Amino acid sequence: MRIHDIDEATEISNSVPYGLQAGVFTDSIEVAQKLIDNLEFGGIMINQTSDFRVDFMPFGGYKMSGLGREGIRFAIDEMTEIKLVVYKKRAS
C-alpha cells in the first residue's frame, strides 16, 4: 500500500480494530515522536519489527488486541493483594 505522508500512514494504521504492536522505520526523531504520540498501539518499536519482544517488557494492545498487559510487573500485580496497615506507637 502506497502512502503519501505520515498523517495518512497514521490514519490508515489507526483505522483497524486492532492495535497490538507497530514497527516504525525512520531516521527522523521528529517522525518517530509524532508516530509515538499518535499511533493507537500498545507497543511501538522504532527501527524494529513489530514482533520484537523481551520478557521484561510490558506486552498488550489497544482496542481488540486484548485486555490489560502481560509481563513480569503485571504478573506480580495480578498475584498480589494490597493491604494497608497503619501502626501508631502507643504513648508510654
N, C-alpha and C positions, 0 to 999 in steps of 0.2 A: 504494500500500500504506500503510495507516494503522499507525502505531506508537504505543505508549503512553509510552515513556520511552527515554532514551539507552542503557540497558543492552540493551533489546530491539533497538534500531537496530544496536548493535554486534554482537550475536549474529547477526542476520539478515545483516548485511554480511559477517561473517567466515565464514558457512556456505557460501559459494560457493567453487568450486575455483580462482578467480582472485583476484588482488589487485594490479592494476597501479597505479591511482591512485584516490583518493576525493576528492570535493568536499564540504566541510562548510560550512554557513552558520549562523553563530551570532554573537550579540553578547556571549556569555559566554566569557571566557578560561578559566574552570574547565571548561566543557563542551568547549571546543576541546582543552585539555590532556588531558582524560580520553580523548577520541577519539584523539588522537595516541598516547597510551600504549597503547591497546587495539585499535585497528584493525590488521588484518594486510594492509597495503598498502605498496607500495614508495614511494609518494608520497601525502601528504595535503595538499590545498590548502584552506586556511582562507579562506572567503569568496571563493573562486574555483571555477570549474567544474573537473571532473576532467581536462579536456583542456588545461589551462594548461601551457605548456612553453616554455622558452627554451633555446637550445643549450648554455649552460654548466652547466645543471642536470644532476645525475645522473638517469638515467631507467632504470627497470627495476622489476620487480614481485616479489611473493611468490607462492608456490605455483606454479600452472601458468601464470603470466604471464611466463615467460621465465627465462633463466639469466643471472646477473650483471647488470651495469649498463652503460649507454651514456653517452656524454658525453665531453668533451674529456679530462678527467683519466683516465678509464678507457681511452680510446683510446691515450693516451700510455703508460699502464701496459702495455697489450697489445703495444705495439710496442717495448718497452724490455727489454733483457736486463740484469739486475743482476749486477755483478761487484764483489767485494770485493777491494781491494788494500791491503796493509799495507806501508808504506815506513819502514824504520828507517835513519836516517843512520848510516853506518859510523864507528866511532871512528877518530880520526887517530892 
